[in-house]
Amino acid sequence: MRIREPQPEEPRGLSAHILPTSATMVGVCMTVLSIGRLRRNGRSGVLIDKLLAFDALVFLASAVLSFASIRSRHQGPRHERRAELLFLAGLAILALGAVALAFVIE
């Protein structure tokens, strides 16, 4: 009986989808921030702006990791997993921002 050595995990190809979508989501965050400037700024508006700015950075990190995953053979699967987790975290933060924004709008 021959024992198989563990093979490095193959990339699932998600990075090709995460990269353009993350870049788009950075643009979405920037658009919402720009539109938010049209309203009166209160304490809650500033917090939402900061949340969206942070979220844009999360999506940017996801895009960078997905690019690194595509370019790197050895570290690719690890970068892809991290990009996926950051992308999902970014979506969750964006959803929180949307809910908060819905309650702030008069």
Stockholm file with secondary structure:
# STOCKHOLM 1.0

chainA/1-106         MRIREPQPEEPRGLSAHILPTSATMVGVCMTVLSIGRLRRNGRSGVLIDKLLAFDALVFLASAVLSFASIRSRHQGPRHERRAELLFLAGLAILALGAVALAFVIE
#=GR chainA/1-106 SS CCCCCCCCCCCCSTHHHHHHHHHHHHHHHHHHHHHHTTSCCCHHHHHHHHHHHHHHHHHHHHHHHHHHHHHCSSSHHHHHHHHHHHHHHHHHHHHHHHHHHHHHCC
#=GC SS_cons         CCCCCCCCCCCCSTHHHHHHHHHHHHHHHHHHHHHHTTSCCCHHHHHHHHHHHHHHHHHHHHHHHHHHHHHCSSSHHHHHHHHHHHHHHHHHHHHHHHHHHHHHCC
//
